[in-house]
Amino acid sequence: MAYTANNLSVSNGFRQVYLMQMPSHFTALEVRDFEQQFQEICQPSSAVQTIICDFAQTIFLDTSGLASLCQIFKLAQKQDINLAFSSFSPQIKMILSLSGLDRLFLIDIYTEKINVSNN
């Protein structure tokens, strides 16, 4: 199953925050489409200043997914875009901890789940 976008862009004046809903299984099958969409969001012409990757629905992450997170981290730094990750399940937290990536990434430990309503 390929990565499908279900995202929200929120503008606050000139500062734009982009919320990316991560897939339930972030594996080699989803990585290519995800990275392509991430690159589109990071274009210099974009007004996006912060990207939040919401892992609330992600239950599985393989080595391709981990490598992809490293790639997007580097791209965000290069484009001077803030990148944060939120809503990890215990399994995903363990994978990040074992890989040492929990010390590299900005992880919103206070967010249990991001709720978005369209009222």
N, C-alpha and C positions, 0 to 999 in steps of 0.2 A: 504494500500500500504506500503510495507516494505521499509526501508531505502536502497537506492542504492548508491554505491560509485561512485563518479565522481571527483577524486582528483588528485592533482599534487604534486609531490615531487621535490624540487629544492635543489641542492647541491651547497654549496659555500665552497670549500675546505673540511674541516672536519665538518663544521657546516651545518646541513641540516634543511630546512624549509619544513613543510608539510602543504599544503593547503587543507582543507576539505570543499567541497561544501555541505552546509546543505540543507535538503529537504524543499519543499514548506510548508509542514505541519509537524512540529516536535512534534509528539504526542506519546502516549503509543505504537502505532503500529510500529514506527520507532526506538524507544529508544533502544531496545535490540540489534538490529543489529548494530546501531551506537556505542553503548558502547563496543560491542565486537570488532569492527574495531578499535576503539580508543585504547583499551587495546593492540591490536596487534602492533599498531604504537609505543606504549610506552614501548615496551619490552626493557630490559637493553641492549640487543645486538644491538638494533637499534641505528643509528647515528643521529636520529632526536633530535634537540635541541629546535626547536620552532614549535608549531602547531597553525595555524590560521584557525579559523572556520568562513567561509564566509556565512553570512546570507542574501545575496542579493536577493535570491529567496524565502526566508521564509516569509510567510504571516500569519502563525498561530503557536502558541506555547501554549501547555497546561501545567498543573501542572507536568505531567510526564516528559515533555521536560525540564521544569525548574529544576526538581530534577536531571535529567540526567546531566545538565550543572554543577550542584554542584558536582556530582560524578566525572565527568571528571576533574574538577578543582582540586579536592583533589588528584586524581591519578597523574595528571601532576606535582603537587607540590611534591608528594612523589618520583617521578622519576626525579626530578630536570629538568623538561621540561617547557619552557616558553609557556604560552597559551594566545592567544589573540582572540578577537571576532571582526568581522568587518561587515560593510554594513547592519546595521539594518534598517528595515522599521520603520516609526513612531509608528506603532502599537506594534511592538516588543520592541522598546525603552520604550514605556509606560508600558508594562508588566514588564520589568526589573526594571524600576523605582518604580513602585508600590510594587514590591516584595522586593526592597532594594538591589537587586543583582547588580545593576549598580555601586554600591560603592565597591563591592567585586571583580568584574572582570575587566581585562584590556580590555577596549573597544577602538578600533581605531576610534575615532570620526571624523578624517579627511578623512577617506576613504568612498567615496560614493559607489563605486563599484570596485571590483578587476577584472581587465581584464587580461586574459591570452591568449597569442597568441603562436602558435606553428610554428614560421617562421624558 
